[in-house]
Amino acid sequence: MNGIPPAQEIIWSKNVAVRYEADVAVIGGGIAGVCAACAAAREQASVVLVDRFAVAGGNATVAGVGNWSGETRGQGAIFDEIIAMQEAWNAIAPYVGPYRHFGPSSNRAFDHEILAVILQELLLRHGVRLLFHTHFVDVRLSGSRICEALVCGQSGLEGLRANVFIDCTGEAQVARAADFATMKGRASDGRQLPPSLVCFVRELSGEVAAQLADGWFEPVRHVDDLPMTSVWPNGPGSKALKIKVPGFDSTDTESMTALEIRARRRLFEVLDYYQRVEKRPWRFDHCSPMIGLREGRRVIGDYVLTVEDVKAGRCFDDAIARGVFCLDGMSPDDEKRTYMLSKEEQAVPPYEIPLRCLIARDGSNLLMAGRCFSADQHALSSARVMTTCAMLGQAAGILAGLCAQNRWEPRDVDSREVRRLVERYGARLAAI
């Protein structure tokens, strides 16, 4: 057993005060969670948003992924407001036209630190109650209905009661705690889309001495030994470096710990190459405190979006979001720029995502948005981008808001009404 004691169980019980009550509880404050919370508030619901970090934005802010991939227009009123605020702050690259596969409009860089401020102010303007530095712990169920969530912040363990819960954790943490069905990775072996770590360097005048101390790690000495590395703009005199780190399970505590350790080691090995071999005048500034995850667990919903749906540009009567981004499924088997599909297979027509993908199959009042929505791995590789996640979050928030207004359960709501409101919010849905 390698010195590890056999598994044991703890029987644990404690009375926990319900400190927070709301119509809608959003667990996870990434882009999907922000859009869900704001959309529900626009429908006159009281909303609490829980996030474990000090700021909202998730991958966009904490993980340093300062780039919108896909289309940034026609995503809906909430995302439009985010873009307008970024433009007012002069903190986003100009719009250069509709999304084109691997074209100049594929990406739109922004200042991720300013976005963190924008998102908190957006949430506060919508009247959303924020619980930062707060971890989701567990749920209390009555049948298939989630009655309360247990959360833990600086005040200790507390209860959060809501009528509708929205899982925007990226890893389906709420669904898993409720023992609702989830899935992860590719069907053959469960291996996930590989994550990437972002670091930031300052561009200095003149040569910069290599910073990696002799004898540390395994520095890269030849270009062929580099992992997949992307270099992003990060404002005047600054660059962002993003490296691919495959081979870990983001749903396992020990594996996630090992992933973060490996990523930071690998990052300095890569930076050393650019400093020592290519003589780039880059000096390490800081690293994002969290690796950017592309895939964790996904909740099995009333419908599972498939890669066949995406490739066919399928339309749905209950469509609530539109995807355009390519099938960006990088291989989990190596650290190179290797894709599971050929370049010809990656391009997709515009496709729709149905509301049924946002309703947990096993729950009566659990919705999900963002990268833990109901989709197979290849479909997720396209729909996981933050622009599409914003649309998913907005739709989930609208649905939750309608439930709050009418004391309905999610399946009681006419999907045509959700679609009508999504389109009234300015979201472009028609796939063809």
TORNUGU-936933 format. One record per atom (N, C-alpha, C): z, x, y. Coordinates in steps of 0.02 Angstrom, whole numbers, plus 50000, padded with zeros to 5 digits. Layout:
N
ZXY
...
END
This chain:
432
500005004149939
500005000050000
500005004350063
499935011050056
499915015550114
500525014950159
501105013650129
501715013250169
501805006850207
501325002150202
501374995850238
501744990750194
502274987750220
502654983050179
502234976850163
502384973450109
502004967350092
502094962050147
501594957650152
501614952450203
502224947950193
502534946250248
503104941850247
503004936350299
503374931050292
503344925550339
504004924850376
503954922550438
504534921150478
504544913650493
505084910450480
505164903450500
505484903550569
505134900850618
505334901550687
505344894650720
505864893250757
505924886850791
506304887750856
506064884450909
506394884950973
506204878951016
506674876351053
506524871051101
506224874251163
505644871751183
505284874551240
505164868951292
505354870351353
505264865451406
504524864651424
504314858451435
503644857151461
503674857751536
503424863351561
503474864651633
502854862151671
502284861851636
501654860251669
501344854151636
501074849651677
500714843751653
500084842951695
499544841051662
498904840151698
498454835651657
497944833051690
497434829351653
497044834051608
496884840051634
496454844751599
496784851651600
496814854851542
497054861751537
496464866151515
496294871051556
495764875851540
496104882351519
495984884551458
496274890651432
495744896051433
495824900851478
495324906151486
494974905451553
495024910751594
494764910351662
494144914451675
493714915151624
493074918351635
492614913651675
491974915351679
491524911251718
491484904151691
491474903351626
491464896551597
492104892851616
492674896151612
493304892951628
493354891051701
493124895451745
493124893951817
492694887851832
492094887651804
491644881951817
491904875551786
492224876051727
492524870151696
493084867451739
493514871751762
494094869551802
493864866351867
493394869451901
493154866651965
492784860051955
492384859651903
492014853351890
492484847651873
492994849051833
493484843751817
493854841551879
494034846351922
494374844551985
493934840452030
493284841752030
492824837652070
492794830452046
492954829451983
492974822651956
493674819651962
494064822452008
494724819852026
495254820851972
495144825451926
495644826951876
496124832251903
496754831851882
497224837351895
497104842651842
497074848951864
496854854351819
497324860251824
497494863051765
497844869451760
497394874351724
497324880351753
496934885651720
497394891351702
497354893551639
497784898851613
497354904951598
497574910751623
497224916951606
497724922651601
497594927251554
498054932651540
498014938351590
497494938351631
497404943751679
497644941651749
497604946351796
497834945051865
497314941451906
496694941251882
496154938151918
495734934051870
495344929451898
494864925651859
494214929651853
493784927651807
493134930751801
492984933951734
493514935851697
493404938551630
492934944551629
492404944151589
491934949651584
491634951451651
491514946451694
491184947651758
491604951951805
492264951551798
492704955051845
493124960251808
493544958051762
494004962651728
493614967851687
493084965751653
492694970351612
492174974051652
492104972551716
491654976251759
490924974951750
490754969251717
490044967751705
489754964451768
489624968451819
489414965851884
488674964351886
488464959651845
487754958151841
487644951251811
487274947051847
487064940551818
486414941651780
486414940051717
485794940351677
485514933351669
484854932851671
484544926251664
484364923351732
484424916851738
484234913351799
484844911751842
484804913051906
485374911651950
485254905651995
484714902151987
484594895952024
484524890151976
484734884251998
484684878351956
485214878151902
485774881751911
486304881851861
486844876651875
486824873451933
487324868451949
487724870152010
488074865152038
488404865852103
488944871152103
489324871752049
489864876552049
489594883652052
489104885052010
488804891752011
488434892952077
488104887852104
487784888552169
488284890752222
488884887852219
489394889552268
489624896752260
489674898952197
489864905952185
489334910652215
488704909152202
488164913352228
488164913352305
488254907452335
488264906952408
488824911152437
489404911052405
489964915052429
489814922452422
489504924552366
489324931552357
488824933752411
488344929352426
487854931052478
488174931452546
488654927052560
489004927252624
489404933752632
489664936352576
490034942652576
489564948652573
488914947452568
488424952952559
488604957052498
488774953552444
489044956852384
488624955352322
487984954052331
487534952652274
486824954752292
486454957052243
485764958852254
485344952752270
484804953552308
484384947852327
484064944552266
483914938152273
483544934452222
482814936452227
482514938352171
481824940752172
481344936152135
481584930252116
481134925552083
481414923052018
481094918051988
481334915251925
481374920551870
481814919251822
481924923951767
481274925151729
481154931551716
480594933551673
480864938351621
480664937451560
480904941551504
480784948951519
481334952951523
481304960151536
480934961751601
480904957051647
480574958251711
481084960251764
480854961351826
481314963451880
481834958051897
481704951751878
482184946451892
482664945251835
482664949651784
483104948651727
483844949451744
483984953551796
484674955051813
484774954651889
485374952751908
485544952351979
486244955251988
486274961452011
486904965052015
487344962352071
488004962952062
488474960752114
489094965152112
489504964452165
490134968052169
490664964052132
490894966852075
491344962952033
492044962352063
492244967152105
492904966652135
492934961152188
492394960452226
492364955052275
492314948352240
491954948152184
491914941852147
492604939452126
493054943952109
493724941952089
494074938152145
493984940352206
494274936852263
493934930152274
493274930052269
492894923852279
493114918552228
493184920452166
493354915552115
494044912552125
494534916652143
495204913952154
495194909052212
494824910552265
494804906052322
494414899652305
493894900252266
493524894352244
493964889652205
494354892352159
494804888252119
495334884952162
495614888652208
496134885852252
495844880352297
495244881252321
494924876152363
494814869652324
494734870252259
494644864252218
495314861252195
495854864352215
496504861652197
496724863152126
496434868252095
496614870152027
497264874052028
497724872351984
498354876051979
498234882151935
498384888051961
498234894251926
498864897151894
498794899251831
499324902751796
499034909451772
499074914551815
498844921251797
499414924951761
499244930551732
499724934451692
500064929951640
499684925451612
499964920451566
499544920351502
499874921351446
499534921551382
499584914751347
499034912751318
499044906951272
499364909151207
499824905051180
500194906851120
500024902251061
500074895751071
500004891151015
499894884051041
499814879350996
499744872351014
500214868150970
500374862250996
500714857250956
500234851450945
500154849550883
499664844450864
500004837950843
499654832550855
499804826150824
499164823750792
499114824650726
498484823350693
497964828350716
497394825750742
496864830150767
496904831150842
497424828550872
497484828750945
497974834350966
497764838451014
498204843451042
498634840151096
499284840451087
499744837351135
499964842251189
500154848251168
500364853351215
500124860151192
500064864551241
499954871651227
500584875451245
500744880551205
501274885151223
500964891051258
501224892651317
500984898351355
501574902851373
501434909151385
501974913851400
501774918351457
502134917851512
502024922251569
502674925651589
502734927151653
503334930551677
503964926351669
503874919751664
504454915351657
504654914251584
504284917351538
504424916451467
504004910851437
504204908651378
503834903651341
503924896751372
503364893351385
503384886751418
502844882251388
502934875751399
502464870851374
501984868551428
501364867251408
500844864551452
500554858351418
500674852451448
500434846151420
499814843851458
499304841651421
498694839251452
498374834051408
497924830151437
497544825151399
496934828151365
496624833051398
496044836451370
496154843951379
495984847651326
496014854951328
495314857751322
495174863051360
494524866351357
494644873651338
494374875651281
494444882451255
493894886751286
494084890951333
493624895651365
493854902751354
494194903851299
494484910451285
493974915551262
493384913351242
492884917951215
492994919551142
493604918951119
493764920451049
494014914251012
493924908251041
494124901951009
494864901950992
495274904651036
495984905351020
496334898551013
496144893851055
496464887151051
496264883750986
495634883850969
495394880750908
495724883950847
495774890450848
496074894050791
496814892150783
497164891750840
497874889950837
497964882950808
497474878650821
497504871850795
497244871150724
497024876750695
496724876750628
496084872750624
495714872450680
495054869350680
494554874550656
494004872250628
493514876650598
493184881150651
493124887550634
492784892350677
492314896650634
491904900650667
491454905250633
491394911450676
491154916850646
491044922950684
490514927250651
490174931050692
489704936050667
489104933150632
488724937650600
488134935450564
488344932750496
487924928350470
488104924750410
488214929350350
487854934950347
487874939150287
488524942950280
488814945250335
489404949550330
489924948550385
489804943950432
490284942550485
490294947750541
489854952650539
489854957850591
489594954950656
489914956950712
489804953750776
489334957750821
489064954250871
488674957650922
489114963050954
488874969150961
489304974550983
489484973951057
490104975951074
490324975751144
490104982051182
490224981951247
490064987851288
490644989151336
490784995451348
491284997451396
490935000051459
491204998151516
490915000251581
491395004951615
491135010551641
491525014951684
491145015951749
491495018351799
491205019151865
491285026351888
490735029051916
490735035951939
490525036152012
490775041252047
490575042552115
490035047852116
489515046652154
488975051552161
489145056152220
489265062452206
489455067152257
488875071852273
488905074952330
488385079852347
488565086552313
488075089652285
488205095952250
488415094852178
488455100252141
488615099952070
489355098152060
489475094152009
490155092051991
490355095551927
490945098551926
491185101851866
491325096751811
491165098551750
491315094051694
492065092651690
492235086451676
492935084451678
493275084151610
492885083751556
493175083351490
493465090251471
494105090251456
494445096551440
494195099351373
494145105851368
493915109051307
494375107151249
494065105751191
494435104051131
494595096651124
494405092751173
494525085551170
493895082051145
493985077551097
493465073151072
492865077051046
492285073951044
491685077151017
491115076251068
491085080451119
490605079451173
489885079451149
489475075551183
488765075151168
488405081151199
487985084351160
487625090151185
486875089151188
486625083851155
485905082751154
485765075351168
485225073951203
485065067151223
484995062551163
484765065151107
484675060951048
485335058651018
485885061751037
486535059951010
486905054951055
486605053051110
486925048051153
486905041151121
487435037351130
487395030251111
486965026551162
486835020251150
486485016251200
486885016351265
486575018951318
486915019551382
486475016451436
486765012051476
486425009051533
486755011351596
486355012751647
486615014851712
486465009251762
486985006851795
486925001251841
487105003451911
486795000351962
487015001752031
487704998752043
488095002052085
488764999552101
488925000852175
488414999752217
488525000852288
488375008052308
488405009552373
488245016252397
488695021552365
488375026852341
488755032452314
489115031152250
488905026052213
489275024252152
488795021752099
488965023052037
488585020651980
489055017651928
488795013051888
489165010451831
488805012651768
489175015351720
488895017251655
489165012551602
488715009951561
488915005251509
488685008051442
489155008651395
488985011351329
489135006151275
488725006251223
488805001751166
489285004851115
489755000751090
490245003151042
490274998150984
489894999250930
489874994450874
490404995950822
490444991450773
490834992850713
491544990450712
491734985950759
492414983550762
492424975850763
493014973150748
493094965850745
493534963750803
493244960250852
493614958350912
494104952750899
494114949950839
494584944650822
495194947250784
495234953750774
495794956850737
496184961450784
496834960850785
497254964550832
497174972050824
497234974650764
497194981850754
496494984450767
495984980550747
495294982650758
495134982750833
495384977850870
495274977650942
495614983550976
496194985350953
496534991250980
496134997550967
495894998250906
495495004150888
494845004350928
494554998450941
493944998050981
494055000851051
494584998751084
494715001151152
494825008751153
495185011251103
495295018451098
494645022251088
494255019951040
493615023151026
493145022851086
493145017251121
492685016451177
492835021451233
493475022451248
493645027051302
493515034351282
493635035951219
493455042651196
492695043751202
492325038851178
491595039451178
491325039851249
491645036151293
491425036151362
491465043051393
492015046551381
492075053351409
491615058251375
491465057151312
490965061351278
490285060551311
490115054351329
489475052951361
489455055651431
489985054551469
490015056951538
489965064651539
490285067851491
490255075151488
489535077451480
489135073851441
488425075651433
488065075451501
488175070051538
487825069451602
488055074751652
488695076351650
488955081451696
488745088551675
488825090151611
488745096951588
488025098651571
487665093951539
486985095451516
486465093551569
486515087451595
486015085251644
486205086951716
486805089551726
487035091651792
487025085951843
487175079951820
487215074351868
487845075251911
487795073751976
488375074552020
488835068452016
489045066751957
489455060851945
490175062951929
490635060251966
491345061451953
491675054851932
492035055151877
492355049151851
492815046051903
492755039551913
493185035951960
493685031651922
493435026751884
493885022651844
493485018951791
493855016251744
493555012551688
493805005451691
493395000751672
493624993851669
494204993351620
494724989451637
495314989151593
495204985351529
494624982251521
494474978351461
493754979551441
493624980551378
492934981251354
492584974451359
491944974551374
491554968451380
491334965951312
491594960251291
491434957451225
490834952751230
490394953351182
489824948751178
489954943051129
490394944251081
490504939151030
491204939851001
491544934150994
492164933850956
492094928350905
492584923950903
492504917850862
492134912550901
491804908050864
491494902250894
491774895950860
491874890750898
492134884550871
491564880550841
491664877850782
491154873450753
491214866650786
490684864550817
490684858250854
490334852650816
490244847150852
489874841450822
489154843350808
488904848550842
488234851150828
488264858750836
487914862250794
487864869550799
487164871350823
487114874150883
486464876250909
486194881950865
485564881550845
485274886550800
484734890550836
484584896250807
484054900350835
483394896750831
483314892350781
482694888450777
482644883650837
483204880750858
483204876450918
482974880450979
483234886550984
483084890851042
482354892851042
482114895150985
481414897450981
480914891850994
481114885750975
480664880050984
480714877051054
481174879551096
481274876551161
481464869251156
481914867851110
482074860851092
482424857151149
482254850851157
482584846351204
483044841651167
483574839451200
484074834951170
484224829251218
484344823351191
484524817651233
485174818851270
485624822551239
486274823951270
486314830951299
485734833551323
485724840351350
486164840751413
486514846351419
486954847451477
486884854551505
486464858751474
486354865451498
485664867751475
485424872851508
484754875451495
484794883051489
484524885651434
484514892851424
483824895551433
483784901751459
483134904951468
483144912251445
483744915051437
483794922251423
483544923751353
483314929851344
483014931951280
483544932051225
483314932551163
483754933451106
483984940651105
484544941851138
484784948651153
485304950751101
485104950551038
485564952150984
485504959450963
485914963750992
485904970750972
486234971650904
485964976250866
486214977250798
486934979650799
487364976750756
488054979050750
488124985050703
487564987550678
487584992850627
487524999850654
487335000750717
487295007450745
487415007050820
487485012850852
487645012950924
487035014150967
486445013850938
485825014950975
485575008251004
485035008651044
484735002651072
484294999351019
484624996850968
484284993750911
484414986250912
483894982450902
483964975150904
483844972250834
484154966550821
484054963250757
483374959950751
483074958450808
482404955550809
481924960150846
481294959750830
480794963750865
480724961450937
480434965550979
480354963851049
479944957451057
479444956651014
479024950651017
479414944351000
479914945050956
480314939250935
480864937550984
481004941951031
481574940851075
481444935851130
480834935451155
480684930851209
480724923651184
481014919251225
481084912251206
480844907851263
480614901751247
480474896951301
481134894151326
481124890751384
481734887251405
481944882251351
482594881851339
482854877251288
483464873851314
483634868251284
484214864351306
484794865051256
485394864051282
486004864351241
486334857551245
486474854351188
486744847551189
487504847451200
487734841951227
488444840951239
488854841651175
488554839651118
488914839951054
489144847051037
488814852151066
489024859051053
489664860951089
489904856451133
490514857851172
491104853751147
491024849951094
491574845851068
491764848550999
492394850650992
492624853350929
492594848150874
492274849750820
492174845050765
492824842350738
493334846450734
493944844550700
494484841850747
494334841550812
494844839350860
494624833050896
495104829250921
494944823250959
494934824451034
495244829851057
495264831051130
495184838451148
494824842251106
494684849251121
493944850251135
493804852951195
493134855051213
493114862651214
492514865451215
492454872751221
491844874351262
491874879851298
491314882151339
491334889651342
490764892551362
490704899751361
490494902151292
490624908451277
490354911351216
490704909151152
491214904751157
491494901951095
491234894951082
490684892951115
490394886351101
490044886451033
489834880751010
489574879950942
488844882050936
488734888050908
488064890750901
488064895950847
487474897050817
487434902650770
487364909150810
487394914750775
487434921150810
486814922550852
486224921350825
485614922750863
485564918250924
485724911850917
485714907450975
486214909751027
486804911951004
487314914451050
487064920551088
486664924751056
486444930851089
486044929451153
485764923551158
485434921351219
485904917551264
486254912651237
486654908051277
487304911051302
487494916951276
488134920051296
488134922751367
487544923651398
487524926551465
487904922051514
488204925051565
488674921451607
488354915851647
487704916451663
487374910951699
487364904651656
487194905251593
487184899451548
487894897151534
488364901851526
489064899951515
489334895851574
489094897351635
489304893451693
489084886051685
488474885051660
488234878251650
488644874651596
488804878251543
489214875351489
489904873451515
490194877851555
490854876351583
490834870351629
490324870051672
490274864351717
490224857751679
489824857651626
489744851551586
490394849651552
490744854551524
491384853051491
491884850351542
491884853051603
492324850551654
492164843551675
491524841951682
491324835051699
491554830251645
491434832051582
491644827651527
492404826651528
492774832051537
493494831451539
493724827251598
493384827951655
493554823951713
493434816551702
492884814851669
492754807851652
493284805051606
493504809151558
494044807051513
494674805551553
494814809751602
495424808751642
495384802451684
494794801151713
494704795251755
494804788851717
494574788751655
494534782451617
495004782151557
495414787451548
495864787951491
495474787351425
494914790851424
494494791051365
494614797551326
494394797451264
494314803651225
493594806051235
493464812551225
492794815151238
492234811251203
492344809151142
491804805651107
491714798351130
492174795951172
492094789251200
491604789251259
491464795151286
491054795651347
490314795351328
489934791451366
489214791051357
488914797651380
488584801151334
488314807751350
487784807251406
487474801351413
486974800651465
487294800951535
487924798651539
488274799051602
488454806251619
488644810151568
488774817151580
488144820751603
487594819351569
486954822451589
486774820451660
486864814151678
486704811851745
487094815751797
487744816651785
488164820251832
487984827751834
487824830551777
487614837651775
486994838551819
486514834051813
485904834651853
486054833151926
486514828551940
486694827152009
487024833252041
487364837152000
487654843452024
487124848852037
486504847352023
485974852052038
485764856451980
485994854951920
485794858951862
485114856851838
484684861551827
484014860151801
484044860251726
483844854651694
483914854151622
483244854251585
482754850751610
482134849751572
481874856451546
481844857051481
481634863451451
480884864451454
480524859051458
479784859651460
479504855251514
END
